[in-house]
Amino acid sequence: MGIFSRISDIVNSNINALLDKAEDPEKMVRLIIQEMEEALVEVRSTSARAIADRKEVERRQGHFAAEAAEWERKAEVAVAKNRDDLARAALAERNRAEEAGVLLQRDLALLEDTLQKLAADITALQAKIKDAKARQSALILRNQAGQARLGARRQLADHTIDDALRRFEDYERKMDDLEGQIESYDLSRRTLADEIADLETSERLDAELSALKTRMAGQVAGTVRTSDKEP
């Protein structure tokens, strides 16, 4: 797979889709970051070679431009000396140097295009790596929280927890029985104050009963007198 094809696949990849399919998203995002960083190193190395090649082409292009100018000067000297044969040969060499320069100009344009693409790939890869690292931190936190919750759920589902709760309930029942026994002893031990309080309560009830009877007797007597007065 070529460098541009591989970089294009990485840059255009959907990290979310990859993580959704992964059994271990945390491991997957580490591999994604590793692959991106390796690709970034490769792109930078390719860029460095392309820059070196561009400098070499520019140097050779300058050499052929200087050579063409020199043959042009020599052709002028030959014409001045009435040596058309030498002038013609000098012009042919000039043309050869210029043609070589034109070919190098094509190579230079290709290198410039390559460097622009590489620069764009570097920018895209750096953005992807930054995004993946941010997701990695979030995934680690989510994984830690999930593991903690899973551990808690497993403990709650463990039979030892149920056994402990049952033992706790048994202990509560024993405490209820003990407190019930204590209260039963308290009920059987009535003090003098309790008995006097009962007498006072009984007297109040007797007085309330007597008042009720008197009121009801008065109501009956009133009813009888009203009936006697009617014609």
ABEGO torsion letter per residue (X at the ends): XBAAAAAAAAAABBAAAAAAABABAAAAAAAAAAAAAAAAAAAAAAAAAAAAAAAAAAAAAAAAAAAAAAAAAAAAAAAAAGBAAAAAAAAAAAAAAAAAAAAAAAAAAAAAAAAAAAAAAAAAAAAAAAAAAAAAAAAAAAAAAAAAAAAAAAAAABAAAAAAAAAAAAAAAAAAAAAAAAAAAAAABBBAAAAAAAAAAAAAAAAAAAAAAAAAAAAAAAAAAAAAABX
